[in-house]
Amino acid sequence: MLGAIINADQKRKALLKMRDALGITRSRIIGIGDGANDLKFMAESGVSVAYHAKPIVREKATHAINFVNLDGVLHLFHQ
């Protein structure tokens, strides 16, 4: 196995670093995750999507997708 294991804090840090590099606000971020280790970066997102996720993630997310593919996220924002 190569590389480091990425934990919840590192995921959050990476999201914040990318946000700052792009100069965008929290409200412009969509965070998608499936496990408890995604909750920290999802909390930094304007919208969070639980994708075929564990119950705790579905509970805390803005939206949950359980029965369609990831492209189902597009339908949440299509006008």
C-alpha positions as CSV (number, residue, x, y, z in Angstrom):
1,M,0.0,0.0,0.0
2,L,1.3,3.4,-0.9
3,G,0.4,6.8,0.4
4,A,-1.2,8.0,3.6
5,I,-4.6,7.2,5.1
6,I,-6.8,10.3,4.8
7,N,-8.9,11.0,7.8
8,A,-11.8,13.3,8.5
9,D,-9.6,16.2,9.5
10,Q,-7.4,15.9,6.4
11,K,-10.5,15.8,4.2
12,R,-11.8,19.0,5.8
13,K,-8.4,20.7,5.5
14,A,-8.2,19.8,1.8
15,L,-11.7,21.2,1.2
16,L,-10.9,24.5,3.0
17,K,-7.6,24.8,1.1
18,M,-9.4,24.3,-2.3
19,R,-12.1,26.7,-1.3
20,D,-9.6,29.4,-0.4
21,A,-7.5,28.7,-3.5
22,L,-10.6,29.1,-5.7
23,G,-11.8,32.1,-3.7
24,I,-15.3,30.8,-3.3
25,T,-17.7,31.0,-0.4
26,R,-19.1,28.1,1.6
27,S,-22.5,28.6,-0.1
28,R,-21.0,27.6,-3.4
29,I,-19.7,24.2,-2.2
30,I,-21.5,20.9,-2.5
31,G,-20.0,18.2,-0.3
32,I,-20.9,14.5,-1.1
33,G,-20.0,11.7,1.3
34,D,-21.1,8.3,2.5
35,G,-19.4,7.7,5.9
36,A,-18.8,9.4,9.2
37,N,-15.3,10.4,8.2
38,D,-17.0,12.7,5.6
39,L,-19.1,14.7,8.1
40,K,-16.4,17.3,8.9
41,F,-16.0,18.4,5.3
42,M,-19.7,18.1,4.6
43,A,-20.3,20.5,7.5
44,E,-18.1,23.1,5.6
45,S,-20.3,22.8,2.5
46,G,-23.3,25.0,1.7
47,V,-25.1,21.9,0.6
48,S,-24.3,18.4,1.7
49,V,-25.4,15.2,0.0
50,A,-25.4,11.7,1.6
51,Y,-24.7,9.3,-1.2
52,H,-25.8,5.7,-0.4
53,A,-24.6,6.7,3.0
54,K,-24.6,5.4,6.6
55,P,-27.6,6.5,8.7
56,I,-25.6,9.1,10.7
57,V,-24.5,10.8,7.4
58,R,-28.1,10.8,6.0
59,E,-29.3,12.3,9.2
60,K,-26.9,15.2,9.0
61,A,-26.9,15.9,5.3
62,T,-29.0,18.5,3.5
63,H,-30.1,15.8,0.9
64,A,-29.7,12.0,0.7
65,I,-29.5,9.9,-2.5
66,N,-30.2,6.2,-1.9
67,F,-31.6,4.8,-5.0
68,V,-29.9,6.4,-8.0
69,N,-26.4,6.9,-9.3
70,L,-24.2,9.9,-8.5
71,D,-25.6,11.8,-11.4
72,G,-28.8,12.0,-9.4
73,V,-27.1,14.9,-7.6
74,L,-27.6,16.9,-10.8
75,H,-31.3,16.6,-10.5
76,L,-31.2,18.3,-7.1
77,F,-30.0,21.5,-8.8
78,H,-31.6,21.4,-12.2
79,Q,-34.1,24.2,-12.8
